[in-house]
């Protein structure tokens, strides 16, 4: 099944809508403003101005709107860094992996990998699966359980106690993430046996050589058909699905931490985070605060200073 995506100007969008008006169908997925279903092609228009053509006739239909003037451009990976992807990569069967939580003072690092078969891509697109940064937490909380039910996946949650332990022994976040990605990919590949993906796509956080250097001591290292790219969530829906599942796992752990701390735990690493951390420190002590945070972050010292001011 072919998959073509164009970025069109508003005037061109209106022409596309008019052209396919008699084939219009209703789609309630987030961000979709128009959808049509031809015999061999599905056409979906998003608020962003992207138009997706999927099906055996995708290339034919996309060619009607491509390169007629400079206002039309094909979406390619020119705004990404990493490996050059094969033609029609977005329509292949791929395991994608992604992580979240690395920049948050509170909460875990979570990594997810999931396999999306070529015949599942259309369904995931209709469900509204896309880069998690384009979705709200509430939408991902609702979407993730469905994805986990239909996709072969693995999700790993590195809680703060373990994170602080291995970080204090000199492990960088890059090494931690590489090990978690490799483990999640191993899990998915074992679940798929004897089936194999066409490719594996990792949302790139390190150059290929650095990534594999991080995991060189592992007994089983996943190398076959592995590709790396930044902004990988935009290149294949498997990475977008993995990003949603990883975020869901992160949010569930944040819920747990909020419950045991008896306060709403904020995301990120802002001054608001410092204030909440100071309050938790004053109420529960340093050991408790350490158990729910990435202790080496600068937020720790900032929280301590705030706590000292409130003591006097």
Beta strands, then each sheet from edge to edge (+ up, - down):
strand 1: 2-7
strand 2: 32-37
strand 3: 41-46
strand 4: 50-55
strand 5: 73-74
strand 6: 94-100
strand 7: 109-116
strand 8: 152-158
strand 9: 199-203
strand 10: 226-229
sheet 1: 2+ 3- 4+ 1- 5+
sheet 2: 8+ 7- 6+ 9+ 10+
end
